[in-house]
Amino acid sequence: MKPFRFVKASYSTLEKDCVEVARNIPRTVAVRDSKRAEGPVVTVAPAAWDAFTAELRRQP
């Protein structure tokens, strides 16, 4: 399996409070805490990730 290629979220703060997302593996979106690069990784289906981020964009 190819390694995940993580990218920092565009909403990253100067304190580095952000998540990193990898979408380079087919049918998988991987998410991790940027402060714990060697820590746990959560994987979800792309449809679930798209629904999650769409809901976040609808929030005030």
ChimeraX attribute file (.defattr): number of C-alpha atoms within 10 A of each C-alpha:
attribute: neighborCount
match mode: 1-to-1
recipient: residues
	/A:1	4
	/A:2	6
	/A:3	8
	/A:4	16
	/A:5	12
	/A:6	18
	/A:7	14
	/A:8	17
	/A:9	13
	/A:10	9
	/A:11	10
	/A:12	13
	/A:13	9
	/A:14	7
	/A:15	7
	/A:16	12
	/A:17	13
	/A:18	17
	/A:19	19
	/A:20	19
	/A:21	21
	/A:22	17
	/A:23	16
	/A:24	14
	/A:25	13
	/A:26	8
	/A:27	11
	/A:28	18
	/A:29	22
	/A:30	20
	/A:31	21
	/A:32	21
	/A:33	18
	/A:34	19
	/A:35	13
	/A:36	10
	/A:37	12
	/A:38	9
	/A:39	9
	/A:40	10
	/A:41	15
	/A:42	11
	/A:43	16
	/A:44	13
	/A:45	12
	/A:46	15
	/A:47	11
	/A:48	12
	/A:49	16
	/A:50	13
	/A:51	10
	/A:52	11
	/A:53	10
	/A:54	11
	/A:55	10
	/A:56	10
	/A:57	8
	/A:58	7
	/A:59	6
	/A:60	4
